[in-house]
Amino acid sequence: MLRDKRILITGAARGLGRTFAEGALAAGAKVVIADILEAEGRATAAALGIAFAPLDLASPDSVRTCAAAAAEALGGLDGLVNNGAITNSGGRTAEELDVATWDRVMDVNVRGTWLMTLAALPHLRRSGAGRIVNLASDTALWGAPRLLAYVASKGAVISMTRSLARELGEDGITVNAVAPGLTLVEATQYVPEARHRHYADGRALKRAQQPEDVCGTVLFLLSDAAAFVTGQLIPVNGGFVMH
């Protein structure tokens, strides 16, 4: 499915990103993972037998260095998965949210996604058929409360996906977004039980969402099978939101 495709996956030290890396490798891809969690990222890379690149999405210099290191390690890039993100605003109302938290979430989730796309772009252009997959969130589709900065940032990622798809289409590069629901990974361990029940009650498929549930859609969008799919948002949430 992804034989010899060269793919950079951000935020892949653990959770969804690690699952994407494992899936891409199983599909025949060559992968570099990147994360701000350097010790955990290096351990994951060692376990998977792949390269790791340190990455702070809030730092433009770090983003550029990461993309260059990944391209050098792989001999170019055919795909980019913009998975790296932070939540930080969970559990606080709009009135309780402070400006520093808002700015941090936007710097990482929105500006970081834009900057990583720009840094990877020359390599994706050279590949002749680049693929970009942005990780959004279904919280931006149903308006999850007490999560404003994160929800707003993922709404921006969705809009950015559509705009970039039109800009980069001339280069044969596809840009799509996947919006997972509440997935059982380390990053969602803080989520209150009431929110888990809200999802469980609202899903058409009555079970908890696992990281593997999201992986197939991401791999499809990275593959040649999705060569004529661009500017699209695909919710993967067991039917909690039907888009």
C-alpha positions in Angstrom: 0.0 0.0 0.0 2.8 2.4 0.9 5.8 0.5 -0.5 9.0 2.6 -0.3 7.0 5.8 0.4 9.1 8.2 2.6 7.0 9.6 5.4 7.5 12.0 8.3 5.1 11.6 11.2 5.1 14.3 13.9 4.0 13.7 17.5 4.8 10.1 17.1 6.6 9.2 20.3 3.4 7.6 21.6 -0.3 7.3 21.0 -1.9 7.9 17.6 1.4 9.0 16.0 3.2 5.8 17.1 0.2 3.8 15.8 0.5 5.6 12.4 4.2 4.9 12.3 3.7 1.2 13.0 0.9 1.0 10.4 3.0 2.8 7.7 5.9 0.5 8.3 3.7 -2.5 8.0 2.4 -1.1 4.7 6.0 -0.9 3.4 6.8 2.7 4.0 10.1 4.2 5.2 9.4 6.4 8.3 10.9 9.1 10.4 9.1 10.1 13.6 9.4 13.4 15.4 8.3 14.6 18.8 9.1 17.1 21.6 9.2 14.1 23.9 12.8 13.3 23.0 13.6 10.3 25.3 10.3 8.6 24.6 10.6 9.4 20.9 14.1 7.9 20.7 12.9 4.8 22.5 10.0 4.4 20.1 12.2 4.8 17.1 14.7 2.3 18.5 11.9 -0.2 19.1 10.6 0.3 15.5 14.0 0.4 13.9 13.6 3.8 12.4 15.1 7.3 12.8 13.9 10.0 15.2 14.1 13.8 14.8 13.6 16.1 17.8 10.8 18.6 17.2 9.3 21.6 19.0 6.4 22.8 16.9 6.4 26.1 18.7 10.0 26.8 17.4 10.3 27.7 13.6 14.0 26.8 13.8 13.2 23.4 15.2 10.6 22.7 12.6 13.0 23.5 9.8 15.7 21.4 11.3 13.4 18.5 11.8 12.1 18.5 8.2 15.6 18.7 6.8 16.8 15.8 9.0 13.9 13.6 8.0 14.4 14.3 4.3 18.1 13.6 4.7 17.5 10.3 6.6 14.9 9.1 4.0 16.4 10.6 0.8 13.4 12.8 0.4 9.8 12.9 1.5 6.6 11.6 -0.1 4.3 12.1 2.8 3.8 14.2 5.9 1.5 13.5 8.8 0.9 16.6 10.9 -0.1 14.8 14.0 1.8 16.7 16.7 -0.5 18.9 18.9 -1.2 19.9 22.4 -4.5 20.3 24.3 -3.7 22.4 27.4 -7.1 24.1 27.6 -9.1 21.0 28.7 -11.5 21.5 31.6 -11.5 25.3 31.6 -14.3 27.5 30.4 -13.7 30.4 27.9 -13.7 32.8 30.9 -11.1 30.7 32.8 -8.8 30.4 29.8 -5.7 32.6 29.9 -4.0 34.3 27.0 -0.7 32.5 27.4 -2.4 29.1 27.1 -4.4 30.2 24.1 -1.2 31.5 22.4 0.7 28.3 23.2 -2.0 26.1 21.7 -2.3 28.2 18.6 1.5 28.3 18.2 1.8 24.5 18.3 -1.3 23.3 16.7 -2.0 25.9 14.0 1.3 27.8 13.3 3.3 24.6 13.8 1.2 22.7 11.3 1.6 25.5 8.8 5.4 25.8 9.4 5.9 22.0 9.2 4.0 21.9 5.9 6.2 24.7 4.5 9.4 23.0 5.7 8.4 19.7 4.0 7.1 21.3 0.9 10.2 21.4 -1.3 10.8 17.7 -0.6 7.1 16.9 -1.3 7.3 18.8 -4.6 10.3 16.8 -5.7 8.5 13.6 -5.0 6.0 14.4 -7.7 3.0 13.1 -5.8 3.3 14.4 -2.2 0.7 13.6 0.4 -0.1 15.7 3.5 -2.5 14.4 6.2 -3.4 16.8 9.0 -4.9 15.6 12.2 -7.9 17.6 13.2 -10.5 16.6 15.8 -14.2 16.0 15.9 -14.4 18.4 18.8 -14.3 21.1 16.2 -17.3 19.6 14.5 -19.6 19.4 17.5 -18.3 22.3 19.5 -16.9 20.6 22.6 -17.2 22.8 25.7 -14.4 23.5 28.2 -11.8 23.0 25.5 -12.0 26.2 23.6 -8.3 26.8 22.5 -7.9 23.2 21.3 -11.3 23.2 19.5 -10.5 26.6 17.8 -7.1 25.3 16.8 -8.5 22.2 15.2 -11.1 24.2 13.4 -8.3 26.3 12.0 -6.5 23.1 10.9 -9.6 22.0 9.0 -9.8 25.4 7.1 -6.1 25.4 6.5 -6.4 21.9 4.9 -8.8 23.2 2.4 -6.9 26.3 1.5 -3.6 24.4 1.2 -5.3 21.7 -1.0 -6.1 24.4 -3.5 -2.7 26.1 -3.4 -0.7 22.8 -3.6 -2.9 21.0 -6.1 -0.9 22.5 -9.0 2.1 20.6 -7.6 0.2 17.3 -7.5 0.2 17.4 -3.7 -2.9 16.3 -1.9 -3.8 17.8 1.5 -6.5 16.1 3.6 -7.6 16.1 7.3 -8.7 13.3 9.6 -10.9 14.1 12.6 -10.7 11.4 15.3 -13.2 11.2 18.1 -12.2 10.6 21.7 -9.5 8.0 21.4 -8.0 5.9 24.2 -4.4 7.1 24.2 -2.0 8.7 26.8 -3.0 12.2 25.7 -6.6 11.7 26.6 -6.1 10.2 30.1 -7.0 13.6 31.6 -10.5 13.5 30.0 -13.3 13.3 32.6 -15.4 10.1 32.7 -18.5 12.2 31.9 -17.0 13.1 28.5 -16.1 9.5 27.8 -19.8 8.5 28.6 -21.0 11.3 26.3 -19.1 9.8 23.4 -20.0 6.2 24.3 -23.7 7.2 24.4 -23.5 9.2 21.1 -21.6 6.8 18.9 -23.4 4.7 16.3 -20.7 2.0 17.0 -21.0 1.2 20.6 -17.5 0.7 21.8 -14.4 2.7 22.8 -12.3 4.2 20.1 -8.8 2.8 19.8 -5.8 4.4 17.9 -5.9 1.5 15.4 -9.4 2.8 14.4 -7.8 5.9 12.9 -4.8 4.4 11.3 -6.5 2.9 8.2 -7.9 6.3 7.1 -4.5 8.0 7.5 -2.7 5.2 5.5 -5.3 5.5 2.8 -4.8 9.2 2.4 -1.0 8.7 2.2 -1.4 6.1 -0.5 -1.8 6.2 -4.3 -5.4 5.0 -3.8 -6.2 8.5 -2.6 -4.4 10.3 -5.5 -7.6 12.2 -6.5 -8.8 12.9 -3.0 -7.8 16.4 -1.7 -9.2 19.1 0.5 -11.4 16.6 2.4 -12.1 16.2 6.1 -12.9 12.6 7.2 -14.3 12.2 10.7 -13.3 8.8 12.2 -15.3 8.6 15.4 -17.7 5.6 15.2 -20.5 7.8 14.0 -20.5 10.3 16.9 -20.4 13.1 14.4 -21.7 12.3 10.9 -20.2 14.8 8.4 
